[in-house]
Amino acid sequence: MKTMGRRLGILLCVALALLSAFYAFVVMKARSGTGFWMVWLAVAALLILIAIGIAADWWSNFPRLVQDVVISLVFIGIVVFGTVEGCVISRMAEQAGPDLDYVVVLAAQVPPSGPSKVLPYRLDTAVEYLNENPKTICIVSGGQGVNEPFPEAQGMADYLEEHGIEKNRILKETKSRTTQENISNSNDLITKPNAEVGIITNDFHMFRALQIAHKNGLAEAQGIAAGSPRDMLANNMLREFFAEIKFLFS
C-alpha cells in the first residue's frame, strides 16, 4: 500500500509538472509583456524535485522537527493563498452604479505588436459604460514603457474615439508606470468636488485596484469589473497573489 501511494504521488507530481511547463509555454506565447511565465517553469521544476524526493524517500530521513516545520509552513501558505484569492474573487463581479462623474480606465501594456490581451476588455467595458452614461467623463491612465511606441493612455484614447466616444469626454494621464501612480495621477485630473468615481480594470485586478484607490485619495471609488481572457486566468490570479502580498507589505 505504501509503495502504491508513493507511485501515485510520483505520477501526480510528474503530471502536474508537465502541465505547468506546458502552461508556461502558453503564457509565453500570449506575449503578456511580463516574464511571469517563468514562474510556471519554476513550479514545474519544484514538482519534479518533489517527485524525486518521493522516489528517494527523503521525507523519512528528515528529523521530526524539520518535518513539523515544513508541514506548518505548507499549511500557513495554503491558508494565506486561499484567503488572498478569496478576496480577489469577491470583487471580480464588481459593478458600479449609473451616472458616475468620472471613470478611470487603468492601463495595460501596449507593445509594438499591439495591446496586451487584457486591455481590450477594459476598453470595451469603458465604451459600454460611457454609452449608457453620456455625462460621465473618462480618464485613461498609463505612461510609456521602454518597449512601447507611445503612452498607453494615447493608445487607449484612440481606441475609445474609434469606438464612438467623443474626444471632449476623454482625459489622458500619460505619466504613470504603476497602478498606484495611475490612481494618484488620475485623481489630480478630477476637478469636481466630491466627484463619484469608478475604476475600470479586469476582474482579477479589481480587489487590489480598489484597495489602492481607497488608499490614494479616492476613498469612495467604485469598481467596474471588465472580463479577462479565460486561458490566462490561472496566470493572472497567481500573479495577483504575489502583487497583493507586495502591496500589503509596501
N, C-alpha and C positions, 0 to 999 in steps of 0.2 A: 504493500500500500504506500509506504514511504517513497519507494522508487518510482511508482506511478505518479505520485504527486510531484516529485522532482521533475520528471519528464514533462508533465503538463505545464509546470512553471517555466521550464526552459522554452517549450514550444510557444507559450503565450508571450514571453519576452521577445523572442525572435520575431514572431508575427507582428507585434506592436512596433518593434524596431524597423522592420521593413515598411510598415505603413507610415511611420513617422518620416523615414527617409524619402518615401515617395511623395508625401505631402510637402516636404521641404522643396522638392523639385517643382511641385505645382505652384507654391508660393513664389519661388524664384522666377518662374516663367510669367507670373502675373505682373511683374515689374511694379511692385508696390512702392518703390522708391526708398526702401529701407533694406538693411541686411538681416532682418529678423528671421528670415528663413533658416539662417544658420542655427538658431535655437532648436529647431526641429531636428537638425542633424545631431546636435549635442544630446537631445533626448534619445535619439536612436542609439548613439554611442553608449549612453548610460544604460539603456536597456540591454544591450549586448554584454556590457560588463556585468550586469546583474545575472544574465543567463550563464555567463562563465562562472560567476560566484556560486550559483546554484549547482552547477555541474561539479564544481570542485568542493562543494560543501564547506565554503568559507565560514558560513554563519556559525556552525557548531564549534569552530575554532576561536571565535571571539570570546573574551571574558564576559561574564554576565552583566557587569556594569556597562560595558560598551553596547551590548545588546539592548539594555534598558534605555540608554541614551538615544540610540538610533530609533527605537520604537517610539519614544516620546517626541523626538523631532519630526518624525513622519506624521504622527498624529496631529501635532501642532500645525504642521504645514498643510495638512488636509483641511483642518478647521479654518485656518486663515484663508486658504484658497477658496473654499466653499462660501465663506462669509463675503469676501470681496466680490466673487462672481454673482452671488445672490443680490448684492447691492446694485451691481451693473445691470442685471436682468430686470430689477424692479423699476428702472427708468427707461427701459427700451421701447415702451409704447407711449411715452410722454407726448401729450398734445395740448398746446396752449389754447386759450380761448380766442374768440374773434376780436378784430379791431384793435390789435396792438399798435402802439405808436411806432415802434421800430422792431425789425427783426435783424439779428446779426447772424450772418452765414459764415461759419468757421471754415477756413481754407484747408485744402489738402494739396499735395504736390502736383505741379503741372510741368513735368519734364518735356523735352523736345518731342518725344514720341506721342504726347497727348496727355490729358488729365488722368490722374490715378483713378482706379476703379471705383473708389468710394465717392469722389467729388460729384459726379453727375446726380447721384441720389440726393445729395444735399441741395443742389441747384434746382432739380425738378420739384423738390418739396417747397423750395422758396417760391418758384414760379406759381405753383398751385395756391399757396397761401396768399401771395400778393394779388393774384387774380380774384380771389374770393374776398379780399380786404383792400379795396383800392386806395384807401387813405394811409395805409402802412408804408413807411419808409424802410428801405433795405440797406443795411451796411454790409458790404462784402469785405472780409478781413483776411489779409495774407500778404506777406512780403515776397521778396525774390530770393530763392535759394541759389546755391552755386551751380546747380545743374538745371536751372530753369531759365528760359529765354526772356521772360518778363514776369513782373509781380503777379502772384496768384490772384490778387484782387482784380487786376486788369482782365485776366482771362475769365474770371467769374462774372464780372460786369458785362463783358462781351457776350457771354452765354445768355445772361438774363435778357439783354437787349435783343438778341437774335430770337428769343422766345416771347417777344412782345411786351416786355416790361419797359416802361418809359424811362429814359435816361435821367430825368429830373427826380426820379424816385430812388436812385441808386447813389449811395455814398461809398467811396473807396478808401480803405485803410491799407496802405501799401508798405508798412514798415515792420510789421510783426513777424516773428520767427517761431513763436511758441503759442500754445493755447492761452496761456496767461497774458501774453502780450496782445493776442487777438482781442481778448476781453477788455483789458485796461485801455488799449489804444482806441478801441471802438467806443468805449464809454466817453472818451474825450470828444467824440463827434456828436454825442447826444445833447441837444440844446434845450429840449423841452423839459421843464421842471416836473419831477415825479412821473416821468415817462414810463409807460408799460412796455417792457422789452421781452422779446422772445429770442431764444438761442436755437439756431438750426444746425444740427450736426447728425452724424449717423447714430443709429440706435445703440451700438456698443460703446460709443463715446459720450453719451448723454449724461450719465451719472457724474463722471469726473468734470465734464464741461460746466454743469450747473454748480458743482462744488467751487470751481474756480471763479465762476461768475459771482456767486454769493460772497466770495472772499475778496473780490476786487471791484467793489463799488456797485454791483448790480444785485443787491440783496433780494429783490423781488422778481428776478428774472424767471421766466417760464421756459419750459423746453418744448421744442417741436422736433420730434424724432423722425429722421429720414431712415429709409431702409439701408441695406448694405448687401454686398454680394454674398450669397449663402455659402459658396465654396471657400470663401475667405473668413467665414465667421469664427472657426476654431482658432485661426491665427490671430484675428483681431481681438478675440476675447482673452487669449493668453497674453498678448502684448499689452492689453489694457490692464491686466492684473499687475504686471510689473510697473506700468505707468502710475497706477493708483498707489502702490506701495511707495514709489518715489515721491509722489505728491504728499502723502501723509507724513513723510519724514523731512520734507523740504521746509 
